[in-house]
Amino acid sequence: MDSTVIDEDYLLLTDKLLQKVTTCLQKAEQQYRKTFDYQAVEINIRGRAAGQIRYGYATRGNRSGLTVNRDLPILRFNPYLLAKYKETFIDQVVPHECAHLVAYALFGMKIKPHGLEWKTQMSALYGLLPKVTHTFEVPKRVRKTFAYLCACEDVTHRLTAIRHNKIRRETARYLCKNCGSALAEV
């Protein structure tokens, strides 16, 4: 996946994203006459997820000795998808995540993530269709693999970095399903 280039346009997008979070939560505060606090907004998710709301975590890089309220959520967003889809991303994903925050604050943490409470916030509060997943195109990640051999002729096994490292640390052994011999690095 391409890394996100931080330039003036990207900084403007992050400002728009933060403004959209504020606007969405202000709309909820006016509707319910209740404040909807959060701990932080982070633009650091990787992979297929466009956004996420997390409870029970401190913000990254908070080593200053400040007290962190782990009961407040952190709103997280994908920088790659933000840079690629810009306003479309902001208009779809920010209300989606804010709807989670509002639903959890109103109805508690035991509700289904995309249940009726969340759907109501999406449609009634934000005027959007309650779509569970995004349709943004995310490039497939190419994983590095490592070549291993067994007793079979002309058979090379490709192992992921996780399995490769377990073999190196001698915390795991992997056997060929065909011949039953231990795999050895090429």
C-alpha positions as CSV (number, residue, x, y, z in Angstrom):
1,M,0.0,0.0,0.0
2,D,1.3,3.4,-0.9
3,S,2.5,5.6,2.0
4,T,0.6,8.9,2.4
5,V,2.5,12.0,1.4
6,I,2.0,14.8,3.9
7,D,1.8,18.0,2.0
8,E,-0.3,21.1,2.3
9,D,-3.3,19.5,0.5
10,Y,-3.2,16.6,3.0
11,L,-3.0,18.9,5.9
12,L,-6.1,20.7,4.6
13,L,-7.9,17.4,4.3
14,T,-7.0,16.5,7.9
15,D,-8.4,19.9,9.0
16,K,-11.6,19.2,7.1
17,L,-11.8,15.8,8.7
18,L,-11.5,17.3,12.2
19,Q,-14.1,20.0,11.3
20,K,-16.5,17.3,10.2
21,V,-16.0,15.4,13.5
22,T,-16.8,18.6,15.3
23,T,-19.8,19.3,13.1
24,C,-21.2,15.8,13.5
25,L,-20.9,15.7,17.2
26,Q,-22.3,19.2,17.6
27,K,-25.4,18.0,15.6
28,A,-25.8,15.1,18.0
29,E,-25.3,17.4,21.0
30,Q,-28.1,19.7,19.8
31,Q,-30.4,16.8,19.1
32,Y,-29.8,15.0,22.4
33,R,-28.8,18.0,24.6
34,K,-25.8,16.0,25.8
35,T,-22.1,16.3,25.2
36,F,-20.3,13.6,23.3
37,D,-16.7,13.7,24.4
38,Y,-13.8,11.8,22.9
39,Q,-10.2,11.4,23.8
40,A,-8.5,12.1,20.4
41,V,-8.7,11.8,16.6
42,E,-5.9,9.7,15.1
43,I,-5.3,9.3,11.4
44,N,-3.3,6.2,11.5
45,I,-5.2,3.0,10.6
46,R,-3.7,0.7,8.0
47,G,-5.3,-1.9,5.8
48,R,-8.9,-2.2,4.7
49,A,-10.5,-0.4,7.6
50,A,-11.6,3.2,6.8
51,G,-12.4,4.2,10.3
52,Q,-12.6,2.9,13.8
53,I,-13.8,3.9,17.3
54,R,-11.7,2.5,20.1
55,Y,-12.4,2.5,23.8
56,G,-10.0,1.5,26.6
57,Y,-6.8,2.8,25.0
58,A,-4.6,5.7,25.6
59,T,-3.6,7.8,22.6
60,R,-0.3,7.0,20.9
61,G,2.7,8.9,22.0
62,N,1.2,10.1,25.3
63,R,4.3,9.9,27.5
64,S,4.0,13.4,28.9
65,G,2.5,12.2,32.2
66,L,-1.0,13.5,31.5
67,T,-3.9,11.6,32.8
68,V,-5.7,9.8,30.1
69,N,-9.3,8.9,30.4
70,R,-9.6,5.4,29.0
71,D,-13.4,5.6,29.1
72,L,-13.4,8.1,26.3
73,P,-13.1,6.8,22.8
74,I,-10.5,7.5,20.2
75,L,-11.7,8.1,16.7
76,R,-9.3,6.6,14.1
77,F,-9.2,7.0,10.4
78,N,-7.2,5.6,7.4
79,P,-4.7,8.2,6.0
80,Y,-4.3,6.4,2.7
81,L,-8.1,6.3,2.0
82,L,-8.4,9.9,3.2
83,A,-5.7,11.1,0.8
84,K,-7.2,9.0,-2.1
85,Y,-10.9,9.7,-1.7
86,K,-10.8,13.2,0.0
87,E,-14.2,14.8,0.6
88,T,-16.1,11.6,-0.2
89,F,-14.2,9.8,2.5
90,I,-14.8,12.6,5.0
91,D,-18.6,12.8,4.1
92,Q,-19.1,9.0,4.5
93,V,-16.6,7.7,7.1
94,V,-16.7,10.5,9.7
95,P,-20.5,10.4,10.2
96,H,-20.2,6.6,10.3
97,E,-17.7,6.7,13.2
98,C,-19.5,9.6,15.0
99,A,-22.7,7.5,14.8
100,H,-20.9,4.8,16.7
101,L,-19.7,7.2,19.3
102,V,-23.2,8.7,19.8
103,A,-24.9,5.2,19.9
104,Y,-22.5,3.9,22.5
105,A,-22.8,7.0,24.6
106,L,-26.6,6.8,24.5
107,F,-27.2,3.1,24.7
108,G,-24.1,1.6,26.3
109,M,-21.4,-0.7,25.0
110,K,-23.5,-3.8,24.8
111,I,-25.3,-2.8,21.6
112,K,-24.4,-4.4,18.3
113,P,-21.9,-2.2,16.4
114,H,-24.1,-1.9,13.4
115,G,-27.4,-2.5,15.1
116,L,-30.6,-0.5,15.2
117,E,-29.2,2.1,17.5
118,W,-26.3,2.9,15.1
119,K,-28.6,2.7,12.0
120,T,-30.9,5.2,13.6
121,Q,-28.1,7.7,14.2
122,M,-26.9,7.3,10.6
123,S,-30.3,7.9,9.0
124,A,-32.2,10.2,11.5
125,L,-29.3,12.2,12.8
126,Y,-26.9,12.4,9.8
127,G,-29.3,11.7,6.9
128,L,-27.2,8.9,5.4
129,L,-27.9,5.4,4.4
130,P,-26.6,3.1,7.2
131,K,-24.0,1.2,5.1
132,V,-21.8,-1.1,7.2
133,T,-18.9,-1.3,4.8
134,H,-17.2,1.1,2.5
135,T,-16.7,0.6,-1.2
136,F,-13.4,2.3,-1.4
137,E,-10.8,0.4,-3.5
138,V,-7.9,-0.7,-1.3
139,P,-4.9,-2.3,-3.0
140,K,-4.0,-5.8,-1.9
141,R,-1.0,-6.0,0.3
142,V,1.9,-8.0,-1.0
143,R,3.3,-10.1,1.8
144,K,6.9,-11.1,1.9
145,T,7.4,-14.8,2.1
146,F,10.3,-17.1,2.8
147,A,11.3,-20.3,0.9
148,Y,11.5,-23.6,2.9
149,L,12.1,-27.1,1.7
150,C,11.0,-30.5,2.9
151,A,12.0,-34.1,1.9
152,C,9.6,-34.0,-1.1
153,E,11.3,-33.5,-4.5
154,D,10.8,-30.1,-6.2
155,V,8.5,-28.7,-3.6
156,T,9.1,-25.3,-2.1
157,H,7.0,-24.1,0.8
158,R,6.4,-20.3,1.2
159,L,6.0,-19.2,4.8
160,T,5.0,-15.8,6.1
161,A,7.3,-13.6,8.2
162,I,5.4,-14.7,11.4
163,R,6.1,-18.4,10.8
164,H,9.6,-17.7,9.6
165,N,10.4,-15.8,12.8
166,K,9.0,-18.5,15.0
167,I,11.3,-21.0,13.3
168,R,14.2,-18.7,13.7
169,R,13.5,-18.2,17.4
170,E,12.9,-22.0,17.8
171,T,9.4,-21.5,19.2
172,A,7.7,-23.5,16.5
173,R,8.4,-26.3,13.9
174,Y,6.4,-26.8,10.8
175,L,6.0,-30.1,9.0
176,C,5.2,-30.9,5.4
177,K,1.6,-32.3,5.1
178,N,2.8,-34.7,2.4
179,C,6.0,-36.3,3.7
180,G,5.8,-35.2,7.3
181,S,9.4,-33.9,7.4
182,A,10.4,-30.7,9.1
183,L,10.6,-27.6,6.9
184,A,14.1,-26.2,6.5
185,E,15.0,-22.7,5.2
186,V,16.5,-22.6,1.7
